[in-house]
Structure formats: C-alpha cells, structure tokens
Amino acid sequence: MVTCNVPRLMVTGTHSGCGKTTVMCALLAALKARGHSVVAYKSGPDYIDPLFHKTVLHVPSYNLDLFLLGRGIIGRQRAMYLFATHAQQADIAICEGAMGFFDGVGTSREASSYEVADTLQLPTILVVDGKHASASLGAVIQGFLQGPNKSHIVGFIVNRCKPMVYMYFKEQWESCTGIRALGYLPDIEECRIESRHLGLVTPYDMFQLQEKIQRLRRQAEQTLALDDLVGLARTARTLRYPSFTYTTSAAVRIGVAQDEAFCFYYADSLALLQQLGATLVPFSPLRDLHLPDCDGIYLGGGYPELYAEQLADNISMKRRIRVALLSGMPCFAECGGFLYLLSTWQSQEKSYTWSGLIEGTGEMKSRLVRFGYQTLHFLKDTALGKKGMCWPAHEFHYSDTTNNGAACLAIKAARSTHWLLGHGTKTLFASYAHLHLWGNPVGAARFIHNCWRYQQGRL
C-alpha cells in the first residue's frame, strides 16, 4: 500500500443549485492567487464543472465517480489511486461534490459525494443557500450532521447571503451545529453560472469568464475564511491506497475531437490511453478540413446540436471521417460523438446532413430521454468491448434518434429497466452511453490493440 498526506477538502452542498460550483471556483481562484499549487476534482459523472475548474487553474480537473470507476471495492481503490496520483503534484486538493451530499444511486448513498468523502477521507465543507436564510438554516445544517456516524462535515459556507444576515446569525448557526461558519458569498449577479439542459453552461459559453473568476476571487478573499479552510484541509487523515500499473499495449496515434462541439472527456480516460501507448492528436470537426495522421478516432460528447449547421457545412471533414471509418479505422464515439456519425440531424427549422456512417436521424426532445447510471452488457464483439463484457456507464441526454443500435443491453442501476443501445463492429463502438475508461481498462487496451491492428494493416 502507498500513502498520501496531501491536505484536502470536499466542497459539497445541500442540493443541486445551491451554488457549489460558484463557491468552488471562488475558492480555487483565491488559493491559486495565494501561491498554492491546487488540484481540483469533481465527484460524479459531470463533464462541465471540471471545465470550469480547468479554466480557473489552467490545469486539468479530474472526475471521481464510484459507479463509473467500478462498483464496490475496485472502484474505491481506483478512485484512491487516481486521486492520490494527481494530489501528490499539489499542496492542496479540493473535490467538488455532485447534487446533494448524500444523493447516490437510486435511494442509496452509493456513488454519492458522501461516499467519495468517506473513501478519500475528505474533510467536508457544506455549501448552503442563504438567499432567504435566517435562524432555521442552523437546523438544515444540523440535519446533515445527523446522517451517517461520521459525516465528515467540518464547516459550512453560506452562498447568496447578505452580509448583515451572515453577521447577525453566524454565532447562532455555529452554536446550533457545533461546527465552524467559514464565510459567505453574496449574490453577485454578474458572476452567476447559468444552466443548460446538461446542467451548467460550459466555459465556452460564458462571456468574459476570466473577469467573472477574478470578481469571485476578490470576493472570496474578503468573505471566506481562507486560512481556516487550509487549516481544515491539513487535518485530513493519511490515505492508504493500492497502486495500479498498466503497461504499454502498442504505439498508436488516436485523433481526439476537441472543440466547442466536442469537449466532454474524462481527463483520466485520456491519460489511460496515453499510458497504454497512444499519442493523442486533437482535431476540430468544426474547423479542420482534414483528419490528423492517426490510427483511430475518439469522438467524445458535447453539444454538437448547437453547431449543427457548422458541422454540416464542413463537408471535407465529414467525408474524411466517413471514408476513414469505412476503410476500417477504429472509432469510439459517445453521445454527441455518436450523433455526429448519424446521417441527419433534425432541428426545429431544418435538416442537416452529418457524417452518414450510421443511417438515422437525431433530434432534440422536450425533456430528458434517458438519465442515470447503467451497466452495459456487450451482446457482440466491438472495437471497445467483447461479447459478454460488462461496463459501468451513464446517460444524460435530451435528444433521441431513430437508430440507437443494439450492440449492448443497458440495465439501469437500482431499477429493473433495460434497453438496447450501441452500434458495434470490430472497428466501431458508438452509443449514447458515456464511459470512463478506468471502469474497464481491459476494454481500453482492446481499443488500443485494434488501432494497432489497423496501423499494421491487419483489420
């Protein structure tokens, strides 16, 4: 076993929308300005919050998802290893929670922010919404402290709170809860992070984002107890974790679609591909006319529907992707990447011709089509998974298509619901499901091997 003693915290919340991401970005910016080397994480499957963390820190932020990394002890061990690997490069590590602190799979605490805090021994700061706060807020905080035997909550921050309200009730809240009030943020209208159908808008969407971050930093320096927060981070217990080593499978080049339309990737998934021997070559389906020199393609998720016309107008890239994949180049495409491989995207105004590798039409619906954790059971051999292989996955999308495929049986976690999804051949796996490659490193190595076989002319 290896040990990690890096100071660390979790910033969690009472519920979605209480302001965790705003507080997290303010805290990251303030600590960075103080000269700290900070590494950020996100509990759960969300892609957007880590993009904000990266925008603040200018280094990657990492997802820690105890479902996608594997259920049970293996997922916890992988989370500890990945957390510590990155934390060792910093002097403080901060993880942002997801939803409410105890919200997990179904009605359980599985894969909740609490389970992440418990696994990684994270002293936890509870963010509470103070917009209409008064004395009763103390009872809300006290309720969270009366959860499991050890909640890990050591203090709280009040978001969207008026200065006079915070000063008036601060001692009463502390007396009621027995833990520290660690400051507040007022409601700063110009710094609000709005929502879109997948949660928050991305950094690409926010006008003058760096100005907003600096405004939050200045506020945090005035009204958050930064010294106390760092002090609490230093109380974290020693973390003992196993080491994981995956040797190079083959030297290949993988083109990774990375632009405003395709920006949803888990940093540790990309790092695992590199560890297995891949050189990752970014390209833009929006702007580039040619594919890079590569042996495989990874089309991640994002918001291609917002760029439907621009993607359709890039005829050169569409044609080259289609020709490459028809010639046998391996491809892994998830959610937005899968949509881009369809023949047509239908908006309210008109139809757009996309890559055309998969016959079918996609369009937006008025509400969520599928949402939540699931386990994929591969029904046939594909570029990623073999027949009989299982892989933890996640779906969250408002779109649907006329041809979702049948390469896998998806079984929803905590329910008996199931459905077919995915298009799979020995050189392709494309579906709505989002996968973390650390959830099945064998499958990741299989994709690398198929890219190598293509490189060697053996596919």
N, C-alpha and C positions, 0 to 999 in steps of 0.2 A: 504493500500500500504506500501511496505517496501522500504528502501533507501539503496543505495550503493555509497560510495565515494572513492572507491579504485582507485588509479592512473592507467591509462590505455591508450593504444595506439593500432592503427591498422598499420600493415606494408603491404601496397598494392603495386601494380605495374601497369605499362602502358599496359602490355600484358603478356601472358604466356611465360615463358622462359627468362624473364628479370633479374631473379636472386633473387626473393623474398625469396625463401627457404634458399639460401645461406646467405643472409643478416639476415634473421630471426634467423638462428642457431648461427651466429656470435654474434648477439645482445643478445640472450638468454644466451649464454655461458659467455659473458663479464659481464652481470648483475649478473649472479649467482656467478661468481668469486668475485664480489664486495660485496657479502654478502646479496644480495637481495633475498627475497622469491618470486619467479616468477611463475606465472601460464600462460600456453600457450593455445591458441585456433586456430582453423582453420575455416575460412569461407567456406561454401560449403560442398560437399559430400566426398571429397578426404580422403582416409584412410592412404596414405603413409606419407604425411607431418607430421601428428600428431605422427607417429612412430619416425621421426627424432627429433621432439620436445621432446618426451619422452626420447630418447637416450641422449639428451643434459641435460635435467633437472632431469632425474631419477624419474619423477612423470608423471601421465597421462596428455595428452593433449586432448582437447575437441572440437568436431565439433559444429559449429553454422550454421545451414542450414535453411534458412527461407522458403524453399519449403518442405523439409523432415519433419520439425517440425510442419508443418501445414500451409497452405496458409492463408494470411490475419492476422488479429489481434491476433488470438490464437497462431500462430507460433511466432509472435513477442513477445508475452507475455511469452511463453515458453522459448524463447531464452534469454530474460532478466533474467528470474528466474534461468536458468541453468548457465548463465554467472556469475551472482552475487553470486550464491551458492558457486562456486569454487573460485571466486575472493576474497571473504571475508577471505579466508585462506591464502592470499598472501599480499605482499605490493606493487606489480605492476603486471598488467595483460596485455598481448600482444596477439593480434589476427592477424594471417597471412591471407591475402586475397587470393582469387582464381581468376585465369585468369586476365583480365584487370579490373580496379576499377569499371567500370560501366557495365560490361558484366553480363547480367542476363538471365532470361528465354526468349528464342527467341530473339526478338529485344528490349525487355523491360529491365528495371532495377530491375525487381522482383527477389529476392533472390541473388542479386549481392553483392559484397563486399561493395559497397556504401550503399546499404540498411541495411546491418549489421552495418556499422559505424553509420548510421543515427539512427537506432533503439537503439543502445547501447551508443550513444554519445561518439564515439571514436575519439579523435584527431588522424589524419591520416598522416602517413609518406609515400610519394610516392617514390618507387624504380624505377629508370630509368636506361636504359642500356647505359653505357658510352664508349663502345668499340670503336666507331668511333665518339665520341662526340666532338662538337665544339660549336660555338655561337648558332646554331639553336636549341640546346637542351632546351634553355630557352623558346622557343616558344612551344615546346612539353609540357613542364610543365604548361605553361600558359593556354594551351588548356584544360587541366584537371581542372584547377581552374575556368574555364568559363562554367562548366557543370551546375548542379542544383544551386539554390540560395545559398545553404550552402554545399560546397563540403566536408567540414571537413578536408581538406588537410592543414597542418600547416608547412610542411617542406619536404625536399627531400633528398634522399641518392643516390649517383651515383655508380652503380656497374660496375665492369670490366673497371675501369678508370685508366689511367696512372697518377701518382702523379703530374707531371708537367702540364698535361692538366687540372686537377682539380684546381690547384692553379691559373692557368692562367685565367680560365673562371669563377671561383667561384663568384666573385663580380658581374660580368656581368649577370650571371644566377639569382642571388639574386635580382639585380636591375630590371631585366625583369619581374620577377614573384612576387616580394614583399614578398616572404617567405624565410625561412632560408635554406641554404645548411648545412646539418647535417653530412657531411663526405662522404667518399667513401671507396670502397673496390677495390683493384687491381684484375686483372685476375690471380688467383692462380691456376695453372693447376692441382696441386696435390689435391686440395680441390673441384674440380668440382663434382657436383652431376649429374650423367648421367641419361638418360631417358630410360624407357622401355615402353611396349605397354599400361600400365595403368598410364603413367605419369613418375614419378621418380622411380628409383630403390629403394628397401627397405633397411633399415639399415642392414638386414641380408646379403645383397649382397656386402656391401662396406668393402673392406679390410682396416684394421687399422682405423676404423671410429673414434675412440676416438682421435687418433693423428690428424686427419683432423679437428675435432672440436676444439682441443686446438690450432691448427695453425690459425683457423679462430678467435678464442678468442683473441689471441695475436695481430692479425691484427686489430680487432675491437677496442682494447684498444689504438692502435696507431692512427687510422684514422677515427673513428666515434666519434661524439660529445656526449659522453655518458651522461654527466651532463645535457646538453641541452635537450636530449631525455627524461630523467627522469623528468626534469622540465616541459616539454610539457605534459607528462603523468599526471602530477599533476594539469593541467588546466582543466581536464575533468569535465563536469558538473555532478551534482547529478543525479543518475539514480533511478527512482521510478518504482517499478515493483510489480506485484501480487505474492502471494505465492501459490504453488501447493503442495497438500499433498495426497499421495496415501497410504492407509493402507494395512497392510499385508493381502494377499489373502489366502495363505496357506504355510506351511513349507515344501519345497521340495528341492531336490538336482538335479541340472542340470549340466550334463557334457558338457564342452565347449572345442571344439577342438582348441588348441593353440600351434602352432609350425611354422616352416618356411613356410609350405604349406598353413596353415590356420591362418592368422594373421590380417584379416580385420574385426574389430569390433569397433563400436562406444562406447566409454567409458561410456557415459550416458545411453546407452541402457543396458549395463551390470549392471550399478548401479540401473536402474529402476527394473530390475528383482530381484535384491537383496532387494530393498525397498518393493517389492511385496511379499517377503518371501523366495526367492530362495537362497540357498547356491550354489555358482558356483564352480565346480570342474574341473580344467583344465586337459586335457589329450592330447596325441600326436598320431594321426593316423599314423604318420611316424615311431615312435619308440616303443610305448606301445603295449603290446600284448593283454591286457585286457581293457575293459571299466571300468571306476570307478564305485563305487556304486552310482547309480543315478536313477532318476525318469523321466528324459527327456534328450534330446540331442540338442545342438545348434551347427550346423556346419556352421561357417562363411566363408567368401570369402578369397581369397588369390591367390596363384599361384600353384595349385595342378599339373598343366600340366608340371611344371619344375621338379616335383618329381614323375612323373608317374610311373616309374619303382619301386621306393622305396615303394610307396603306394600299388602297385600291389603285391610286394613281401611280404608285411605284411599280410599274409593270415589269421592269427589269428584275427587281428583287424577287417578286412573286414567281416569275418564270424560272429563275435560277434555283430557288428553293424547291420548286416542284420537280424540276429536272434532276436535281441532285438526289432527292429522296426516291424518285422513281428509278434512279440508277443504283439504288441500294445503300446510300449513305444513311447510317443510323440516326434516329431522331427521337428525342424525349420532349414531349410538348404537354404542358399542363395548363388547364383553364384557359386563360387568354391566348396562350400559345396554341392550344388545341383549336380555338375558334378561328385563328388566323389560317389554319390549314384547311378550313372549310371552303366550299366553292362560293358561298354567298353570305353576306351579312345584310340583314334587312333592318333598316331604321324606319322611323315613322314617315320619313319623307321619301326615301328611295332605297333601291337595292345597290349593293356594292359587290363587285367581284373580287374575291380574295384569292388565296393560293390555289385552291382547287384540287389539292391532293386527296381530300376526303369529300365525297359527294354529300351535300347537306347545306341547310340554311340555319343561321343563328339569328336570334333577335332578343331584345330586352322584354321582360315581363313586368307586371306592375308590382310584384312582390317577390320575396325570396323563393327560389325554386327548390334548392336543397341547401341545407346548412348543418354543419356539425361534424363531429368525429365519426369515422367509419373504419372498417378493416376491409382491404381489398383482397379477394381470393382470386388468384390468376387462374383462368379456365383454359389458357393456351400459352404456348411459348411466345414471348415478345422480346423486344430489344432490351427491356429492363428486367422483367420478371419471368420466371419459368412457370409452366403449368404446375399448380399445387402450392406455389409460394404465396405467403401472406405478407401484407404490408400495411401498417397503420397510415391513415390518410385523413384529409379534411376537405370539405367542400363549403363554399360560401359564394353564391352567385345569384344574380337576378336575371340572368339570361338563360335561354334554353335553345336546343337545336332539334332539328328533325332527324338527326342521326348521331346519337350519343355512344353508339358502339356496344359490344357485348363481349369484350375480352376478359372482363372481370365481373365477379359478383361482389357488390359492395354491401356490407352488412353494417347498419348504423349502430353505434355504440349505445349501450343501455336500452336498446329497443329491439324489437323483432323485425323492424322494417328492413327491406333489402331491395336492390335493383341492379340491373346490368349497366355497365358503362365501359368505355375504353375501346380504342381501336388498336389492335396489336398484330404485328407480324414479327419476323425475326429481326427486322431492322427498324421497327416503329413501336412506340407506345405513346398514345395521345389520348387524353381524357380530361374531364373536369376536375379530377382529384388533384389536390396538392400533396406532394410527398416530401418528407425530409429524408435525404439520402442516408443519414445516420440511423434512420429507422430500419434500414436493411442494407448494410454495407455490401453484402453479397450481391444484391441487385445492382448496386452502383458499380461494382467490379465487373459484373456481367456487361453493363453498358460500355465500359472502357474496353473490354475484350472484343465486343462487337465492332467498336470503332477501329480497333487494331486489325481485325479481320478484313474490314473494308479497305483499310490502308494497304494491306498486303494482297488485296485482290482475291480474298477467299470467301466473300459473301456473294 
